[in-house]
């Protein structure tokens, strides 16, 4: 709930742990510093702020800071002095400069989507706790080599930057995809809505003048915290066919408002998200329903399906960038579909060194997923299940290894799980 500035200035918020102010602020209200003993989450998004005070680090318990949709031109250097600050979101500002001194020692999440940044500081390599880095829609000409030192990094998005423009264009231009006229589609009810677009149930009129049931995703055109809608569409198209991906039938043409859209396979309504997104408390771990439990065979099947899909993507030079349970649909049994390509990025498969590094980065995200599934598994005392548990644990530990070179590629992961499926 958004708090009023009057409440803050009247001293009515003493002891608060969370504060959200969105009231056109052009100056930082110094009364916020009076909450130094308790404030942990501060959201100043949607204001007109350009600076933070030099003594901002008095907020010694602050863990999370959001300041999206403000006109900051630099990431405030004072953030580097905040001892507990681990999650920073400055999406849709005008940031051009990120100094190494602006990076706090406990940094885990850094969201800088939709800014004007042309380079990251080499000090990014000192962020040994960094797990998620969102950089889409900037002016980056390269990623710093020091990023390789961030051995816990598992989620990375960088589409919509100059160094990837050619690959993104090629994904659309060089990948065969049908064009489906708007007049051949009849939209029905809305099935869902995300940050990047709205999905509708629809009918597609075929050449035989019959109606085929499909889903249509119309992109909003706005940049999300993960990335750019056009890049998401390119990634969906580039991904091609795989049994654990939602099939794309074509892209929409001749929309009356020039909206971009995709025509996709209509998913059976029994499919549900495997989990909910992380909370502030869980940070990088998804939230599952309290009663969710899986049997061993289903865990192996689901883990194999996602590893196989990820292997397929990386062979095509696509990094999903947001490999979480909340972006996976499952049918209540063991069939899974990896969706939501809003954070997807491209790389050249001819650059083997970069490709291997990016795949190993995403393997760590997969390791987190595998650990979550195993935690919610029904284990018996049978010898077979005990053996499966040992092998899954070994695979999980390999994926999560902070020695990046020891992480197995997705193809190897899928092969090992296929052997377990046969048991």
N, C-alpha and C positions, 0 to 999 in steps of 0.2 A: 504494500500500500504506500502510495506517495505521501510523504509528510509535508506539511506546509512550513514555509520559512518562518511564519509567525510563531508556530509551536516551538521551533528551534530557538528562536530569539527570546521567547518567554521562559526558557529553561524547563519546558515540559517534557523534554526527551532525555533527561538525566538517566544514565544507566542503560541506554539502548545499545543493542548489539548490531542492529541493521538500520541504515538510513538511506532513503531515496528522496532526492530533490530534483524536480524537473519543472522549473518555473522561470525560465528565461534568464538564469543567472549569468551575469557578465563578470562578476568577481566572486572569488571563493569566500563563503561566509565563515569568518573566523570562529564563530560559535561552535563550529564542528570540532575544533580542536579541544573544546571543553569536554568532549566525549572520549578523550584519549584513553581513559582507564577501561572502557568497555567496547568501543566500536570495533567490529570485525568486518563488516560488509558495508561498503559505501558505493552508491549508484548515483552518479551525477550526469547520466546520459540525457541528451536532449536539452542542453543549455547553450550558452554562448561564451563558455570559458576558454581562455587561451593560456592561462598559467595556473600553477599551484603555488602556495606560499613556501618560502624557504624552510620554514619550520614544520612542514607537512609531516615529516617523520616523527613528530610528537605522537602521532597515532600509532603507537608501538604495537598495538594488538591487531591492527588492520591486516586482514588476510586477502580480501577481495576488493578490487577497485574497478568499476565500470565508468567510463567517460566517453561513450560513443556519441556520435552526432554532436560534436562540439568543434569549434574552429582551432584547436591546438595545431601548431605548426611544428612542434617537436615533442617527442616523448619526454615528459618532465624529468630532468636529471635527478630531482630530489627523490624519485621513486627508488633509486638504488640505495637510499639510506634507510628504507623501511624494513625492519628486521624480520617481520612475519609475512610480508606481502608475497603471495604465491600465485595469484590469478589477476591478470591485467587485461582489460578490454578497452581499446581505443579505436573501435571500428568507425569508419566514415567521418574522419577528421580531415585535416589538411597537413598531416604530419609528413615532413620531408626528411627530418633528421632523427636518428636514433643513436644517442651516444652510449658508449659502453658503460658509463657511470649511471645510466638510467635503469640498469638491469639489477633488480634486487637479488640477494644471495639465495633466497628460497624459491625463486621463480619456477612455477610448474606449467602454467598456461599463459600464453601471450597471443592476444588477438589484435592484429593490426590490419585487418582486411579493409580495402577501399580507402587507401591513403595515397601519398605521393612519394613514398620512400624509394630511393634509388640504390641504397646500399645498407647492409646490416653491419654492425661493428664486429671486429674479430673477437671481442670479449664475449660474444654469444657462446663461444666454446667453453666459457667458464661456468655456464649455467648447467651444472651437472644434474640438477633436479628437473630440468625441462622435459615435459612430456607431450605438450601440445603446442603447435606453432602455426597460426593462421596468417598467411601473407598474401592472399589472393588480391588482385586488383591494385597493384602498386606499380612502381617503375623500376623494379629490380632488374639488373642486367646479368646477375649471377647470384648464386648462393655461396656464402663464404665457406671455404674449406674447413674452417674451425668448427662448423656445425657438426662435423663428423665426431667431435669429442662429446657430443650430447648423447651419451649411450642409453639414456632412458627415453629419448624422444620416440614416440610411437604414432603420433598423428600430425601430419604435415600437409598444408595446402598452399600452393603457390601459383595457381592458374591465373591468367590475366596479367602477366608480367612480360616485359619485352623479350626476355630470354626464352620464353616458351611460345611466343605468338605463332611462329612458323609451324610448330608441331600441332597446335590447336587448330590452325587453319587447315592443315593437312588431314586432320581427323574428320573434318566435315567434307572437305573436297575430294579426298581419295578413298573414302569408305562408301561403297555402294549402298544406297538407301532409297526406298520408294518415296515419292512425293504424293501426298494424299490431299486432294482438294477439299477445302472447307465445306463446299456444297455437297460433298459426298458423305458428310458426317452429320449425325443428329445427336446432339447432347441431351442427356437426361440428368438425373440427380447428381449432386456433388458427393463424391466418395471420400474425399479428404483434402486437406490443405496443409501445406508446409511453408517454410520461409521462402522457398523459391517459386512455388506455383500451386495451382489448384487442379485436382484430378476429378474427372467426371466419368460416369458410366455413359457409354455412347454406342451408337450403331453406325457401322460403316457399310455403305451401299457398294456392292461388288459389281463387276462387269456382267455377272449373270442376273443382275437386278435382285439379288437376295441381300438380306441384312446380316452382317456379322457383328457379334457383340465384342466390343473393345473398350479400352479405357483411353481417355485423352488427357494429357497433362498440358495445361497452358501455363507458360512461364510468366511471372509477374514483371520481369525486367529489372527488378531492384536487386542490388547486391545484398547477399545474406552475410551472416557472420563467417560462413565457411568459404564462399566463393561467388562466382558469376554465373547467372543462368545459362548464358550461351556456352560457357565451358562445360557446364553440367550436361547440356544437350549433346555437345560434341563427345563427351565421355560415354554417354549412353549409346550413341551411335557407334563409336569406335569399339565398344566392348563386344559387339557381335553376339552370336548365339552361344548359350551355355545352359544346361538344365538347371543351374542354380542362380541364374539371372533372369530378370523379367524381360521377355522378348519384346523387341521394338519392331513394329510393323512398318513404320514410316514417319516422316515429319510432315507437319501441317503446312500447306501453302495456301495463299490467297485468303488469309484471315482478314475480316473487314477492318480490324484495328491494327493490322500488321503484327499481331502477337505471334511469338514463336511457340511451337507446340510439338508434342510427340504423340503418336498413336501407338499404344502398347497392348500387350496381351491383358485381357481382363482376368484378374486373379480371383480365384474362388473366395467367397466371403468368409470361409472358415479360417483363412490365414489371418494371423495377428502378429503384432510386433513381439519379438522374443522378450523384450524388456523395455523399461522406460529409460529415458536419458539420465545421465548422472545428476546428482544434486550438488549443492555447494559443499556438503559434508563429504560425499563420496568422491567428488572431484573428477576422477578418471574412470570410476567404476559405475556401470549401469545399475538401475534400481529394478529388481525383480519383485513380482508379487510374492508375499510372504509364504504362500503355500506351493510355490512352483517347485516341482521335483521332476527329474528325468530318470529313465532307466538307462542302464549302461549302453545297451545297443543303440538307443536313440542319440545319446551323447556322441558316440563314435560316428554315427551316420551324419549328424549335423556338423560335427567338426570336419568330417571328410568333405561334405558338400561345400562348405565355405572355403576350405583350403584349396579345393579344386577350382572354384570360381576365381579366387585370388591369383592362383597360378595362371589361369587363362588370361586374366587382366594384365598381369605383368609381362606375359609373352607378347602382348599387344602394346606395351609401353604405357599402360594406364595404372596409376596408383590411386586406390580408392580414397585414401586420405581420412576416412571417418569410419573405420572398420570397428563397429560396436554392435552389441546385441540389439540396441534400439533401432538399428538400420537393417535388421534381418527380420523377414517374415517367416513364420512357421505355421504348419497346418495342424498343430496339436499332436502330431505323430513325430515324424523325423525328417520330413521334406522341408528344406529351407531355401529362401530366395534372398540374395543380397541386393539391397536397393539403396536409394538416396545417394546419388553421385554428385551432390552439391559441393563437396570438398575435393573432387577428383582433380588430379594433375597429370600432365603428360611428360614423358621423357623419351629420348631416342634409344631404341633397342640396339642401335649400332654402338652406342657408348656403353660398353659392357661394365666398366668400373662404376659409373653413376647408376646404372640399372641395378647392379648387385647391391649397392649401398642403399638405394631407395627401397628395394624389396626387403632387405633385412630390417630396415626401419619399420615397415609395415608388419613384418613377422612378429615384432614385439607386441603390436596391438592385437594380433591374433592370439598371442600367448596369454594376454589378459582375458580375452574371450574364452579361451579353453579353460583357464583357471576358474572362471565364473561358472561354466557348465559343470565342471568336475565338483565344485563345491555343492552344487544342487543335485547331485546324482545319488540314486539309491544303490548302495554297494552291498553285496551279499558276502558271505564267507567262502563262496565257492573258489576252487583253485583257478578256474578260468578267469573269473572276475578279478581276482587278486592279481593275476598276471597282466590283465588289461589295465588295471589301475597303475601298476608299476610302469608300464610302457607309456601310458598317457602322462604320468607325472614326469617321466624322463623327457618326453616331447615338450611338455609345457616348460620345463626348466631350460631346455635348449632355446626355445623361442624367446624366453625372458632374459636370457643371459646378457649381462652387461659387457661381455666380450663379444662385440658385434660380429666378429668373424666366425664365431662358433654357432651362430643361429642358422638353422637349416633353411633352405629355400622352400617355397610353397610346393613345388613339385615333389620334393622329397617328403614333406609333411603329408601330402595327399597319398603318396605311395605307401607310407608306413600305416596310415589309417585304413587304407584299403585292405591291407593284410589283416588288421584287427577286425574289420567288418566281416571277413571270411571265417572268423573263429566261431 
